[in-house]
Amino acid sequence: MYEILVRIKKDKIIEKTFKSLEKEVVFRRGRIKIFVEGDQLEVRAYAADIASARSLANTILRVLYVIEGVEEL
């Protein structure tokens, strides 16, 4: 089992986005879980194999990239 951990400064938009993704990104070989620790948001991805870990990492980074773009508008 592979685990990816990303810590982000807590932000309302980021938290809501990842909370909605948490329900959608669940499949046989991996999933994403969200935890709030003080002013930090922890995004944890669990994957059964390296290909699934790469896919989950890409999903997390893509979401952060999109949020960053939206916040700049």
Contacts in CASP RR format, 6 or more apart in sequence:
PFRMAT RR
TARGET T0000
AUTHOR 0000-0000-0000
METHOD contacts of the structure
MODEL  1
MYEILVRIKKDKIIEKTFKSLEKEVVFRRGRIKIFVEGDQLEVRAYAADI
ASARSLANTILRVLYVIEGVEEL
1 46 0 8 1.000
1 47 0 8 1.000
1 48 0 8 1.000
2 45 0 8 1.000
2 46 0 8 1.000
2 47 0 8 1.000
2 48 0 8 1.000
2 49 0 8 1.000
2 50 0 8 1.000
2 52 0 8 1.000
2 53 0 8 1.000
3 44 0 8 1.000
3 45 0 8 1.000
3 46 0 8 1.000
3 47 0 8 1.000
4 44 0 8 1.000
4 45 0 8 1.000
4 47 0 8 1.000
4 53 0 8 1.000
4 56 0 8 1.000
4 57 0 8 1.000
4 60 0 8 1.000
5 42 0 8 1.000
5 43 0 8 1.000
5 44 0 8 1.000
6 42 0 8 1.000
6 43 0 8 1.000
6 44 0 8 1.000
6 45 0 8 1.000
6 60 0 8 1.000
7 40 0 8 1.000
7 41 0 8 1.000
7 42 0 8 1.000
7 43 0 8 1.000
8 14 0 8 1.000
8 40 0 8 1.000
8 41 0 8 1.000
8 43 0 8 1.000
8 64 0 8 1.000
9 39 0 8 1.000
9 40 0 8 1.000
9 41 0 8 1.000
10 36 0 8 1.000
10 38 0 8 1.000
10 39 0 8 1.000
10 40 0 8 1.000
10 41 0 8 1.000
11 41 0 8 1.000
13 67 0 8 1.000
13 70 0 8 1.000
13 71 0 8 1.000
14 41 0 8 1.000
14 64 0 8 1.000
14 67 0 8 1.000
15 34 0 8 1.000
15 36 0 8 1.000
15 41 0 8 1.000
17 63 0 8 1.000
17 67 0 8 1.000
18 32 0 8 1.000
18 34 0 8 1.000
18 41 0 8 1.000
18 43 0 8 1.000
18 63 0 8 1.000
19 34 0 8 1.000
21 32 0 8 1.000
21 59 0 8 1.000
21 63 0 8 1.000
22 32 0 8 1.000
22 33 0 8 1.000
22 34 0 8 1.000
25 31 0 8 1.000
25 32 0 8 1.000
25 56 0 8 1.000
25 59 0 8 1.000
26 32 0 8 1.000
27 52 0 8 1.000
28 48 0 8 1.000
29 47 0 8 1.000
29 48 0 8 1.000
29 49 0 8 1.000
29 52 0 8 1.000
30 45 0 8 1.000
30 46 0 8 1.000
30 47 0 8 1.000
30 48 0 8 1.000
30 52 0 8 1.000
30 56 0 8 1.000
31 45 0 8 1.000
31 46 0 8 1.000
32 43 0 8 1.000
32 44 0 8 1.000
32 45 0 8 1.000
32 46 0 8 1.000
32 56 0 8 1.000
32 59 0 8 1.000
32 60 0 8 1.000
33 43 0 8 1.000
33 44 0 8 1.000
33 45 0 8 1.000
33 46 0 8 1.000
34 41 0 8 1.000
34 42 0 8 1.000
34 43 0 8 1.000
34 44 0 8 1.000
35 41 0 8 1.000
35 42 0 8 1.000
35 44 0 8 1.000
36 42 0 8 1.000
43 60 0 8 1.000
45 53 0 8 1.000
45 56 0 8 1.000
45 57 0 8 1.000
45 59 0 8 1.000
45 60 0 8 1.000
47 53 0 8 1.000
47 55 0 8 1.000
47 56 0 8 1.000
END
